[in-house]
Amino acid sequence: MFSYAGKTAIVTGAGRGIGRAISLAFARQGADLILAARSVSELQQVAAEIRSLGRKAWVVPTDMSRLDQAQNLVHEAARLAGKIDVLVNNAGGGSSIPGGVGPLEEATPEAFDAVYALNVKGPFFAALRAAEYMKAQGTGGVILNIVSIDGVAPAPGEALYGSAKAALVSLTENLAIELGRYRIRVNAVAPSLIDTRLVARHLQTPEQRQHRASFFPLGRVGNPEDIAAAAVYLCSDEAGWVSGVTLLVAGGAKVPYEYFKWLRTVNPVPAEFRM
């Protein structure tokens, strides 16, 4: 099951973390990969790992917040590999621009534009370009958007990012309906806290790790391979009748950790009820 033999996949944000794990998982199943991210050196390392598995890998440096680069990635992938079977829109994240993180009343237009360019605009138009090639090939295809638990539940303090991911969830559902006639499936995966470089500062000690893990019913923090396993299924032929869904991969949690932090800030537990 889950053979990717003969398939070619584009993965954005492929240099590290979730994107790297998805790329390697696809390669182990037999896929050739087009790897996209801003960091060329990291992409080259992943490409070397994929080639060591006997698969082909091409590196296409891309900033997904730039619309022209997001669209060119798909054209370049088709030129290099000759076809596109799968697009994984994994690149995303918050913004370091003032107003990108924190209370919504502190949001700025500049931060809003930056967050939506990276998490909505770039992935959406890359998906449209990929769909054009998939339709022309006549064999269908798969588009997978990596969103976030922040996009399916409240995430105070990260709500700008969460709203962008929620927009991508909605676009996922609508694309699935409109592209289904061409045998193009569109799904999303919504991770919660994943042990990557972006959250490493919160997991530096056993105590920090245990504190974070305590918010998940399964009792641990997620890892990139958890998301890669979900991606392998959703992009495989075995998921051939699955489209328009957002799969929450969050250790049993239904709301983001940020929600609990915010709740305790504005509504602290009375001393008599504290354990």
C-alpha positions as CSV (number, residue, x, y, z in Angstrom):
1,M,0.0,0.0,0.0
2,F,0.9,3.7,-0.4
3,S,3.2,3.2,-3.3
4,Y,4.3,6.5,-5.0
5,A,6.2,4.8,-7.8
6,G,6.1,6.9,-10.9
7,K,4.8,10.0,-9.1
8,T,6.3,13.4,-8.9
9,A,5.6,15.7,-5.9
10,I,6.3,19.3,-5.1
11,V,6.8,20.1,-1.4
12,T,7.2,23.7,-0.2
13,G,9.1,24.5,2.9
14,A,11.0,21.3,2.3
15,G,14.3,22.3,3.8
16,R,13.5,21.3,7.4
17,G,10.9,20.3,9.9
18,I,7.5,19.1,8.5
19,G,8.5,19.7,4.9
20,R,11.6,17.7,5.1
21,A,9.8,14.8,6.8
22,I,7.1,14.8,4.1
23,S,9.7,14.9,1.3
24,L,11.6,12.0,2.7
25,A,8.5,10.0,3.4
26,F,7.3,10.4,-0.2
27,A,10.7,9.4,-1.5
28,R,10.7,6.2,0.6
29,Q,7.4,5.4,-1.0
30,G,8.9,5.8,-4.5
31,A,8.2,9.5,-5.4
32,D,10.5,11.9,-7.1
33,L,10.6,15.4,-5.5
34,I,10.7,19.0,-6.4
35,L,11.9,20.8,-3.2
36,A,11.1,24.4,-2.6
37,A,12.1,26.8,0.2
38,R,14.2,30.0,0.7
39,S,17.3,28.2,2.0
40,V,19.2,26.6,-0.8
41,S,21.7,24.9,1.5
42,E,19.0,23.1,3.4
43,L,17.2,22.0,0.3
44,Q,20.4,20.6,-1.1
45,Q,20.9,18.5,2.0
46,V,17.4,17.1,1.7
47,A,17.9,16.5,-2.0
48,A,21.0,14.5,-1.3
49,E,19.1,12.3,1.2
50,I,16.4,11.7,-1.3
51,R,18.9,10.7,-4.0
52,S,20.6,8.3,-1.6
53,L,17.2,6.5,-1.5
54,G,17.4,6.1,-5.3
55,R,14.9,8.8,-6.2
56,K,15.3,12.0,-8.2
57,A,15.2,15.4,-6.5
58,W,15.3,18.9,-7.9
59,V,15.9,22.1,-5.9
60,V,13.9,25.2,-6.7
61,P,14.6,28.1,-4.4
62,T,11.3,29.8,-3.7
63,D,9.8,32.5,-1.4
64,M,6.1,31.5,-1.2
65,S,5.2,34.9,0.1
66,R,6.1,36.2,-3.4
67,L,3.3,35.5,-5.8
68,D,5.5,35.4,-8.9
69,Q,7.9,32.9,-7.2
70,A,5.0,30.7,-6.0
71,Q,3.6,30.5,-9.5
72,N,7.0,30.0,-11.1
73,L,7.7,27.1,-8.8
74,V,4.9,25.1,-10.4
75,H,6.0,26.0,-14.0
76,E,9.6,25.1,-13.2
77,A,8.6,21.8,-11.5
78,A,6.7,20.8,-14.7
79,R,9.6,21.7,-16.8
80,L,12.1,19.8,-14.8
81,A,10.1,16.7,-14.0
82,G,7.7,16.6,-17.0
83,K,4.6,16.3,-14.8
84,I,3.1,17.1,-11.5
85,D,1.1,14.5,-9.5
86,V,1.1,16.1,-6.0
87,L,1.5,19.6,-4.6
88,V,2.1,19.9,-0.8
89,N,1.7,23.5,0.3
90,N,3.7,23.3,3.5
91,A,5.5,26.6,3.7
92,G,3.9,29.0,6.1
93,G,4.2,30.7,9.5
94,G,3.7,33.9,11.4
95,S,5.4,37.2,10.8
96,S,8.2,39.1,12.6
97,I,6.7,42.4,11.5
98,P,5.2,44.3,14.4
99,G,1.6,43.5,14.8
100,G,1.9,39.9,13.5
101,V,1.7,38.3,16.9
102,G,-0.2,39.4,20.0
103,P,-3.6,40.9,20.7
104,L,-5.6,41.6,17.5
105,E,-6.1,45.2,18.4
106,E,-2.3,45.6,17.9
107,A,-2.4,44.1,14.4
108,T,-1.0,46.2,11.6
109,P,-1.8,46.3,7.9
110,E,1.8,45.4,7.0
111,A,1.7,42.3,9.3
112,F,-1.7,41.3,7.9
113,D,-0.5,41.5,4.3
114,A,2.7,39.5,5.1
115,V,0.9,36.7,7.0
116,Y,-1.8,36.4,4.3
117,A,0.7,36.5,1.4
118,L,2.7,33.6,2.9
119,N,-0.2,31.5,4.2
120,V,-3.0,32.1,1.8
121,K,-2.1,34.0,-1.4
122,G,1.0,32.0,-2.4
123,P,-0.3,28.6,-1.6
124,F,-3.7,29.3,-3.3
125,F,-2.3,30.5,-6.6
126,A,0.3,27.7,-6.6
127,A,-2.6,25.3,-6.3
128,L,-4.4,26.9,-9.2
129,R,-1.3,26.6,-11.4
130,A,-0.7,23.0,-10.3
131,A,-4.4,22.2,-11.1
132,E,-3.8,23.5,-14.7
133,Y,-1.1,21.0,-15.2
134,M,-3.0,18.2,-13.6
135,K,-6.0,18.9,-15.8
136,A,-3.9,19.0,-18.9
137,Q,-2.2,15.6,-18.0
138,G,-5.7,14.0,-17.7
139,T,-4.6,11.8,-14.9
140,G,-5.9,13.8,-11.9
141,G,-3.7,14.8,-9.0
142,V,-3.6,15.7,-5.3
143,I,-3.2,19.1,-3.6
144,L,-2.4,19.0,0.2
145,N,-2.4,22.1,2.3
146,I,-0.6,22.1,5.7
147,V,-2.7,24.4,7.8
148,S,-2.8,24.5,11.7
149,I,-5.0,23.8,14.7
150,D,-5.0,27.6,14.9
151,G,-7.1,27.6,11.8
152,V,-9.8,25.4,13.2
153,A,-10.1,26.7,16.8
154,P,-9.4,30.0,18.6
155,A,-5.8,30.9,19.1
156,P,-5.6,34.3,20.9
157,G,-2.3,35.9,20.4
158,E,-1.8,34.1,17.1
159,A,-5.2,34.9,15.7
160,L,-3.9,36.7,12.6
161,Y,-2.0,33.6,11.6
162,G,-5.0,31.4,12.6
163,S,-7.4,33.4,10.5
164,A,-5.0,33.0,7.5
165,K,-5.0,29.2,8.0
166,A,-8.8,29.3,8.4
167,A,-9.0,30.9,5.0
168,L,-6.8,28.2,3.5
169,V,-9.1,25.6,5.1
170,S,-12.1,27.2,3.4
171,L,-10.2,27.4,0.1
172,T,-9.3,23.7,0.5
173,E,-12.9,22.7,0.7
174,N,-14.0,24.9,-2.2
175,L,-11.1,23.7,-4.4
176,A,-12.1,20.1,-3.7
177,I,-15.6,20.7,-5.0
178,E,-14.6,22.7,-8.1
179,L,-11.6,20.5,-9.1
180,G,-13.2,17.2,-8.3
181,R,-14.6,16.8,-11.9
182,Y,-10.9,16.6,-13.1
183,R,-10.1,13.9,-10.5
184,I,-8.1,16.4,-8.5
185,R,-8.4,15.8,-4.8
186,V,-7.7,18.7,-2.3
187,N,-7.2,18.1,1.4
188,A,-5.5,19.7,4.4
189,V,-3.7,18.6,7.5
190,A,-4.0,20.7,10.7
191,P,-1.1,20.0,13.1
192,S,-0.8,21.2,16.7
193,L,2.5,21.8,18.4
194,I,5.3,20.0,16.5
195,D,8.8,19.5,17.6
196,T,10.7,21.6,15.1
197,R,13.3,24.4,15.1
198,L,10.5,27.0,15.3
199,V,9.4,25.8,18.8
200,A,12.7,24.5,20.1
201,R,13.0,27.3,22.6
202,H,9.9,26.0,24.3
203,L,11.2,22.5,24.6
204,Q,14.7,23.0,25.9
205,T,14.3,21.2,29.2
206,P,12.5,18.1,30.3
207,E,10.2,20.2,32.4
208,Q,9.3,22.5,29.5
209,R,8.6,19.4,27.3
210,Q,6.4,17.8,29.9
211,H,4.5,21.0,30.5
212,R,3.7,21.3,26.8
213,A,2.9,17.6,26.5
214,S,0.4,17.8,29.3
215,F,-2.0,19.7,27.1
216,F,-2.4,16.7,24.8
217,P,-4.5,13.7,25.7
218,L,-1.9,11.4,24.1
219,G,0.7,12.8,26.5
220,R,3.4,14.0,24.1
221,V,4.4,16.7,21.7
222,G,4.0,15.9,18.0
223,N,7.0,15.3,15.7
224,P,7.4,16.0,11.9
225,E,7.0,12.3,11.1
226,D,3.4,12.4,12.6
227,I,2.4,14.9,9.9
228,A,4.4,13.1,7.2
229,A,2.5,9.9,7.9
230,A,-0.8,11.8,7.4
231,A,0.4,13.3,4.2
232,V,1.5,10.0,2.8
233,Y,-2.0,8.6,3.3
234,L,-3.9,11.7,2.0
235,C,-1.8,12.0,-1.1
236,S,-1.9,8.2,-1.9
237,D,-4.1,6.3,-4.2
238,E,-5.6,4.5,-1.1
239,A,-7.2,7.9,-0.2
240,G,-8.7,8.1,-3.6
241,W,-12.2,8.8,-2.3
242,V,-11.1,11.4,0.3
243,S,-11.3,15.0,-0.7
244,G,-12.3,18.3,1.0
245,V,-11.3,17.2,4.5
246,T,-9.1,18.8,7.1
247,L,-7.4,16.2,9.2
248,L,-6.6,17.4,12.7
249,V,-3.3,15.7,13.8
250,A,-2.9,17.1,17.3
251,G,-2.5,14.3,19.8
252,G,-6.2,14.4,20.7
253,A,-6.3,18.1,21.4
254,K,-9.2,20.2,20.1
255,V,-7.9,23.7,20.8
256,P,-4.4,25.3,20.6
257,Y,-2.1,25.6,23.6
258,E,-2.3,29.4,23.0
259,Y,-6.0,29.4,24.0
260,F,-5.2,28.0,27.5
261,K,-2.5,30.6,28.0
262,W,-4.8,33.4,27.0
263,L,-7.7,32.0,29.1
264,R,-5.5,31.9,32.2
265,T,-4.4,35.5,31.6
266,V,-7.8,37.1,31.4
267,N,-9.6,34.7,33.7
268,P,-7.2,33.3,36.3
269,V,-8.2,30.3,38.4
270,P,-9.2,31.4,41.9
271,A,-6.8,30.4,44.6
272,E,-9.3,28.1,46.3
273,F,-9.6,26.0,43.1
274,R,-5.9,25.7,42.3
275,M,-4.3,22.3,42.7
